[in-house]
Amino acid sequence: MPAALKAEDFLPKDWREAVLLGRVQSPEGPSPVLCHQGRLLDLSRVAPTVSDILDNWSGVPLAGYDLGPVESFDFAAQPLLAPIDLQCVKAAGVTFAVSAVERVIEERARGDAAKAEAIRSTLSHRVGADIRAVKPGSAEAAKLKAALVADGLWSQYLEVAIGPDAEIFTKAPVLSAVGHDALIGVRSDSVWNNPEPEVVLVCDQRGQEMGAALGNDVNLRDFEGRSALLLGKAKDNNASCAIGPFIRMFDDGYGLDQVRNAVVDLDIRGADGYRLTGRSSMDQISRDPTELVRQAMSEHQYPDGFALFLGTLFAPTQDRDTAGQGFTHKVGDVVRVSSERLGVLQNEVTTSRAAPPWTLGVSGLMRNLAARGLLQFETVA
């Protein structure tokens, strides 16, 4: 596939100053690696999983087997995997005003792209302007809800956009996410869909935000638009969750404030010559990332940690083929999600049926680690 494999092409602009944690598919099996001060270190002998590393992280880069300069490493021979492993993959939905309006449009169009434009023209200005002006869960939000209910404009999507409770759902099973340069899957029976370029917070078992990565939370607008009860079919499919290229660990030079102000760019290039660009600015998010983490943890525990997609401002309305039909993916689209200090996550679109099947689950990973003698390790101090 036409994806960049040179490290300089997908690493953050300031990668030499960053501490980057990820995984590669080594000949022996999945191995945690650390990019630090221009070197790539294999950490598998220090701790066998990213989950273990995060739970014992002290802010000091861990020692490991030196694989050499990052820019010399052969990522074609040992490709990047999603930089998480045992973490649960969670997602927050409808966290931006624009995406909230688009969800209402999907719902009212019942997943029919042809009806969306007419609804958008009558709904966006009225609802979009109002929900941008209120804080979710506030008294002002409650008043807006009452007014929208009276106008017949209320929606379950507006409930999670401005109500007290955020939409938090499980995006994908443990170990099923794909990484940079992998094929990404869209259901073969979906006819209206799009990528969702997002920032992903990665937390340890205590719910502490440890770092951030880029993500693509593929969205099937036709399925979810027909019924919110189809969210599972819309979101959780083979290869439909991409995270990468690395987790940028939080330190004195990069932390939550940089996440709050991150800009995520999207570039889609089709085999048919089509191109679409977009941008998601995290400073437009309706709920603070720490609030989303708090709600994810409020009545649940994650002993192996979790990754949380923070949502996106991007909601494509540009027509691709037919006027009024909007955007939808085609097989062969190359999707490039990028942010200056998080790097580039690039994937080529295929169908979930055609994508390589997900075969390495938790039991398979444990057997692999045991066979490599990696389950007997000392806890990092």
C-alpha positions in Angstrom: 0.0 0.0 0.0 1.2 3.6 -0.7 2.1 4.5 2.9 5.1 6.1 4.4 7.5 3.7 6.1 10.4 6.1 6.8 10.3 7.2 10.5 10.8 10.8 9.6 7.6 10.7 7.6 5.3 9.6 10.5 7.0 10.8 13.7 6.1 14.1 15.4 8.0 17.2 14.1 9.9 17.4 17.4 10.4 13.6 17.8 14.0 14.0 18.9 12.8 15.7 22.1 9.7 13.5 22.6 9.4 10.2 24.5 7.4 7.8 22.3 6.0 4.5 23.4 4.8 1.9 20.8 4.8 -1.6 19.6 6.4 -3.4 16.6 5.7 -6.8 15.1 9.2 -8.4 15.7 10.0 -11.8 14.3 9.4 -13.3 17.8 6.1 -11.5 18.3 4.6 -8.1 19.4 7.3 -6.1 21.3 7.0 -2.8 23.2 9.5 -0.2 21.9 10.5 3.2 23.1 11.7 6.0 20.9 14.0 8.4 22.9 16.8 10.7 22.0 16.9 9.4 18.4 17.2 5.7 19.4 14.7 2.9 19.3 14.8 0.6 22.3 13.1 -2.9 22.6 11.5 -3.0 26.0 10.1 -6.5 25.9 12.7 -7.8 28.4 11.9 -4.9 30.8 8.2 -5.4 30.7 6.3 -7.6 28.1 3.3 -5.3 27.5 2.6 -1.6 27.1 0.1 -1.9 29.9 2.8 -3.0 32.3 5.1 -0.2 31.2 2.4 2.5 31.8 1.5 1.1 35.2 5.1 1.4 36.3 6.1 4.5 34.5 8.2 6.9 36.6 8.8 9.6 33.9 12.3 8.3 33.2 12.7 6.4 30.0 13.3 2.7 30.6 16.4 0.8 29.6 16.0 -1.7 26.9 17.8 -3.5 24.0 19.1 -0.8 21.6 17.7 -1.4 18.1 19.8 1.6 16.7 18.8 5.0 15.3 15.1 5.3 14.8 15.5 6.6 11.2 17.5 3.5 10.3 15.0 1.0 11.7 13.2 -1.2 9.1 9.5 -0.6 9.8 8.6 -2.5 6.7 10.2 -5.7 8.1 8.9 -5.0 11.6 5.7 -3.0 11.1 4.2 -0.7 13.8 1.2 -2.2 15.6 -1.3 -0.1 17.6 0.7 1.3 20.5 -1.7 -0.2 23.1 -2.2 -3.9 23.9 -4.2 -5.0 27.0 -5.9 -1.7 27.4 -9.7 -1.5 26.9 -10.5 0.7 23.9 -13.2 3.3 24.9 -14.6 6.3 22.9 -16.4 9.5 23.7 -19.0 10.5 21.2 -20.7 13.8 20.3 -18.1 15.9 22.1 -18.1 18.7 19.5 -21.0 20.9 18.6 -20.6 20.4 14.8 -20.5 16.6 15.2 -23.6 16.8 17.4 -25.6 18.5 14.7 -24.4 16.0 12.2 -25.6 13.1 14.4 -29.0 14.7 14.7 -29.1 15.0 10.9 -28.1 11.3 10.5 -30.9 10.4 12.9 -33.6 12.5 11.1 -32.4 11.3 7.7 -32.7 7.7 9.0 -29.2 7.0 7.5 -30.2 8.2 4.1 -27.5 10.5 2.7 -29.8 11.9 0.1 -32.1 13.5 2.7 -29.3 14.9 4.8 -28.6 18.2 3.0 -32.2 19.4 3.2 -32.3 18.7 6.9 -28.9 20.3 7.4 -30.0 23.6 5.9 -32.9 23.9 8.3 -31.3 22.6 11.4 -27.7 23.5 11.6 -27.9 27.3 12.2 -30.6 27.1 14.9 -29.2 24.2 16.9 -25.5 24.6 16.1 -25.3 28.2 17.3 -27.1 27.5 20.6 -25.2 24.4 21.6 -21.8 26.1 21.1 -22.8 28.7 23.7 -23.6 26.4 26.6 -21.6 24.2 28.9 -22.8 20.6 29.0 -24.8 19.8 32.2 -25.2 23.5 33.2 -28.4 25.3 34.0 -28.2 27.1 30.6 -28.0 23.7 28.9 -31.1 22.6 30.7 -33.0 25.7 29.5 -31.8 25.1 26.0 -33.0 21.5 26.2 -36.5 22.7 27.4 -36.7 25.1 24.4 -35.6 22.5 21.9 -38.1 20.0 23.3 -40.8 22.6 22.9 -39.7 23.2 19.3 -39.7 19.5 18.5 -36.0 19.5 17.9 -34.8 17.4 20.8 -32.6 14.3 20.0 -30.8 11.6 21.9 -27.6 13.1 20.4 -28.3 16.5 21.8 -28.8 14.8 25.2 -25.2 13.6 25.3 -24.0 16.8 23.6 -25.2 19.2 26.3 -26.7 17.0 29.1 -24.7 16.0 32.2 -23.7 12.6 30.9 -21.2 12.1 28.1 -21.5 9.3 25.6 -18.8 6.8 26.6 -18.8 3.5 24.8 -16.5 0.6 24.1 -15.1 1.0 20.6 -13.2 -2.3 20.1 -12.1 -5.5 21.8 -8.7 -5.6 23.5 -5.8 -6.1 21.0 -8.1 -5.6 17.9 -6.9 -2.1 17.0 -4.6 -1.7 14.0 -1.6 0.7 13.7 0.1 3.0 11.2 0.3 1.7 7.7 -2.2 -1.1 8.3 -5.4 -1.6 6.3 -8.5 -0.1 8.0 -11.9 -1.7 7.6 -15.4 -0.3 6.7 -18.3 -2.7 6.7 -18.9 -4.1 3.3 -22.6 -3.3 3.5 -22.2 0.3 4.5 -22.9 3.0 1.8 -22.5 6.2 3.9 -19.4 6.4 6.1 -16.4 8.5 7.0 -13.2 8.5 9.0 -13.1 10.2 12.4 -9.7 11.8 13.1 -9.2 12.0 16.8 -6.8 12.4 19.7 -6.7 9.3 21.9 -5.8 9.6 25.6 -4.0 6.6 27.1 -4.5 6.0 30.8 -3.0 3.6 33.3 -5.1 1.4 35.6 -5.6 4.3 38.1 -7.1 6.4 35.4 -4.1 8.7 35.2 -3.5 10.3 31.8 -0.1 9.0 30.7 0.1 10.1 27.1 -1.7 10.7 23.8 -1.8 9.2 20.3 -3.8 9.7 17.1 -6.8 7.6 16.2 -9.3 6.9 13.5 -12.7 5.9 14.9 -14.4 4.8 11.6 -18.0 6.0 11.5 -20.8 4.4 9.6 -23.4 7.1 9.2 -26.0 4.9 7.6 -26.0 2.3 10.3 -26.0 4.6 13.3 -28.4 7.0 11.5 -31.0 4.3 11.1 -30.9 3.5 14.8 -28.6 4.4 17.7 -29.1 0.8 18.8 -26.9 -0.2 15.8 -23.9 1.6 17.4 -22.2 -1.7 18.0 -22.4 -2.7 14.4 -21.5 0.8 13.3 -18.4 1.0 15.5 -17.0 -2.4 16.2 -15.9 -4.3 13.1 -12.7 -6.0 11.9 -9.9 -3.4 11.5 -12.3 -0.5 12.1 -10.1 1.1 14.9 -6.7 2.6 14.1 -4.3 4.1 16.7 -0.8 5.3 16.3 1.9 5.8 15.4 3.2 6.0 19.0 1.9 7.1 22.4 3.5 10.4 23.1 4.3 10.2 26.8 3.4 13.2 28.9 6.4 15.1 30.3 7.5 18.7 30.9 7.4 19.4 27.2 4.1 17.8 26.3 1.0 17.3 28.4 -2.7 17.8 28.7 -2.6 21.5 27.9 -1.0 20.6 24.5 -3.7 18.0 24.0 -6.4 20.6 24.7 -4.9 22.9 22.0 -4.0 20.2 19.5 -5.0 20.5 15.8 -5.7 17.3 14.0 -5.5 17.4 10.2 -7.2 14.9 7.8 -6.2 14.2 4.2 -8.1 11.6 2.2 -6.9 10.6 -1.3 -8.9 8.2 -3.4 -7.7 5.9 -6.2 -10.2 7.8 -8.4 -8.3 11.1 -7.9 -10.7 12.4 -5.3 -9.2 14.4 -2.4 -10.8 15.7 0.8 -9.1 17.6 3.6 -10.4 18.6 7.0 -9.3 19.8 10.4 -10.4 19.1 14.0 -9.3 21.6 16.7 -9.4 20.3 20.2 -10.0 23.8 21.7 -13.5 23.4 20.3 -14.3 20.4 22.4 -17.4 20.7 24.6 -16.1 18.8 27.6 -12.6 18.8 29.0 -10.6 15.6 28.3 -10.1 15.0 32.0 -13.9 15.2 32.5 -14.3 12.5 29.8 -11.8 10.3 31.6 -13.6 10.9 34.9 -16.9 9.8 33.4 -15.3 6.7 31.8 -13.9 5.8 35.3 -16.9 6.8 37.4 -18.4 3.3 37.9 -15.9 1.0 36.3 -12.3 -0.2 36.8 -9.7 -0.9 34.1 -7.0 -3.1 35.7 -5.0 -3.0 32.4 -5.7 0.7 31.7 -7.7 2.1 28.8 -7.4 4.2 25.7 -10.1 6.9 25.2 -11.0 8.4 21.8 -11.9 12.1 22.6 -14.2 12.7 19.6 -13.9 14.8 16.5 -14.9 18.1 15.1 -14.7 16.6 11.5 -18.1 15.9 9.9 -17.7 15.8 6.1 -20.6 17.2 4.0 -18.7 17.6 0.7 -20.3 15.6 -2.1 -18.1 13.0 -3.6 -20.1 11.6 -6.6 -23.7 12.8 -6.6 -25.0 16.1 -5.5 -26.7 15.9 -2.1 -25.1 12.5 -1.3 -22.2 13.8 0.7 -19.0 12.0 1.4 -18.5 8.2 1.7 -15.4 6.0 1.5 -14.3 3.9 -1.4 -11.9 1.0 -1.2 -8.4 2.2 -1.9 -8.8 5.6 -0.1 -5.7 6.5 1.8 -6.5 8.3 5.0 -3.9 10.4 6.7 -4.5 11.7 10.2 -1.8 14.0 11.5 -0.9 16.4 14.2 2.4 18.3 14.5 3.4 16.9 17.9 1.7 13.5 17.6 2.9 12.5 14.2 1.0 10.8 11.3 -1.4 7.9 11.3 -2.0 6.6 7.8 -4.2 3.8 6.7 -5.7 2.5 3.4 -9.4 1.7 3.3 -10.7 -1.7 2.6 -13.8 -3.6 3.8 -13.8 -5.3 7.2 -14.4 -8.6 5.4 -11.3 -8.1 3.1 -9.0 -6.8 5.8 -6.6 -9.3 7.4 -8.6 -11.1 10.1 -7.8 -10.3 13.7 -6.2 -13.5 15.1 -4.0 -12.7 18.1 -6.2 -12.3 21.2 -5.2 -12.2 24.8 -4.7 -15.9 25.2 -2.5 -16.0 22.0 -0.4 -13.1 23.3 0.1 -14.7 26.6 1.2 -18.0 25.0 3.6 -16.0 22.7 5.1 -14.1 25.7 5.5 -17.3 27.7 7.2 -19.1 24.8 9.6 -16.1 24.6 10.3 -16.3 28.4 9.0 -12.8 28.9 6.4 -13.5 31.6 9.0 -13.9 34.3 10.0 -10.3 34.8 10.9 -8.0 37.6 8.4 -5.2 38.4 9.9 -1.8 37.3 10.5 0.3 40.3 
